[in-house]
């Protein structure tokens, strides 16, 4: 029974994330032209750079060089919405969302 409750929570979270994403998209988007691609970058920052803070400058440069449309980060320990927004500004992203329960 607990397993089904977990699945329901996951389904709810996925639906909620999709709904929020749909609300944040600019209005008037049309279907992509053939050849257009969406670039997604997923990056594990490893304990929010608390273990090896010298890695952060390289991470910011890497993300900027890749020029992704969407960035998904893991292990944002000690991050706040303001800290994430500052990082995103460094790679020219105007929008951020921080989804975490604690830490």
Order of alpha helices (4+ residues) and beta strands (2+ residues): alpha-beta-alpha-beta-alpha
